[in-house]
Amino acid sequence: MAGPGKSWLRERIEAGMVRGLTRAYSTVRVNPDKFLLQLRAAYRMPISGYHGVYSLEIGEIDTVADSVIRSGMKVAAVEGAGFGLGGLITIVPDLGILSAITMRTIEKLSLVYGFEFKTDDEIAELFLQQMLGGGHARRI
């Protein structure tokens, strides 16, 4: 039954969007275990888990975060240049791929700063904070 102020159609559309976004997220999400190995190998971070990030200097972590951001920007630039050649015809796939690149970059930054999201609520909080204007995550 439709909730107060919500039509049946609106509830169906919202439920469909949630299912679609959840399915899309599962295909582009970052594997935390593989990313931890990458952090240890590529950036020589002496950590055995994401909790170990809290023992590192913030400047060291910021350097890794800047590298992750630059990497995401390079991928987005290449993707934008490639799909930009198609003009308006390729705008829908362009936006989808750019969204996936952004989501992966946000996840990687969260992991770099030690926020290992495990539940659906934590994942939703992560993206909600970014949509509301959260920038670089900082440890307190």
N, C-alpha and C positions, 0 to 999 in steps of 0.2 A: 504494500500500500504506500502511496506517496506520502512523504513527510509534510509537515506544515510548511506551506509556501513553495513547495516543489511539485511540479507536475510529473506525471508518469514518464512523459517523454524526456524531460530534463534528467531525471534519475537514470534512465536507460542510457542516455548520451554520456553522462558522467561515468557510469559504470563501464561503458565501452572504452572510454578514454583511459580510465585507470588500467583496465586489462591490457590495452594496446601499449601504453607506456611501460607497464611492468614487463611485458614480453620484450619490448625493445631494449629496456634497460638490461635484461638478463643476457642479451647478445653483445652488449658493448661494455659491460662492467669490467673493472680491473680485478684481476686475480691477486688478492693480497699476498699470498705465499710466493708467487712468481715475482711480484714487484719487490718484495723483501729481498729476494735473491739478487735482483737487479741493483737495488740500493747498495747491498753489500759488495757486489762485484764492480759495478761501474763507478760508484762514488766512494768506495772504500769506507763505508760506514761500519764501525765496529759494534754492530748490534746483532743480537740473536732473535729479537722480536721487536715489535713496534713500541713496547713499553721501554725499551732501551734508548729510545730517542730522547727521553727526559734526562738522561745523564750526559748528553752532548751539549756543547755550547750553542747558543741560539744563532750565532753568526755562521757556524758550520752548517746548521740546518737551513738557514736562509740562502746560503750559496747553492745548496742542492735544490731548494724550492725555485730559485731563479733559473736554474738549469732546466727544471721540469717545465716551467712557464715558457722559456725560450723554445724548447722542443715542441710544445703544443702550438706555439705561434708559427713555427716553421711548417708544421704539418698543415695547419689551417691555411697558411699562405699558398702552399702548393695545391691544396684542394680547391681553394677559391679561384686560383688562376686557371686550373683545369676546367672546373665547371663554369667559370665566368665566360669561357669561350662559347658556351652554348646559349648564352643570353637568357631571356625569360623562360625558355623551354626547360632549362635545367635548374630553375630556382628551387623547386620543391626538394629534389635530392640534395642540392647544395645545402639547404637549411637543415635537413635531417643529418647529414654527415657533419656539418659544423656543430650541431647540438651534441652529437656523439663525442666529438673531439673535446668540446667544452666539458661535458660530464666526466670524461676520463681524466682530464687535467685536474678538475676539482677533486676527484677521488684520490688521485696521486698526491696532490698537495695535502689533503687530509691525512693520508698515510705517512707522508714525510714528517708531519708535525705530531704524529703519534696517536691520531684519532682513528682507531680501527673499528669501523662500523660493522656490526654483526646482525642486528635486527632490522626489520622493515622500518620501525620507528626511527632508528638512528639514521638510516639512509634517507628517509623523508626529511628529517631535521637537517641533514647535510645540504640537500638541495634547496630547502626552504630558506636557509640562511643565505645561500648564494643568490637566490632570486630576490631577497630583500635587501641586497646590497652589501653582504659580508664580503670582505676582501681577503687578504692574506690571513690565514688563521694564526693566531699567536697564543703561545702557552702562557698561562698565568701562574 
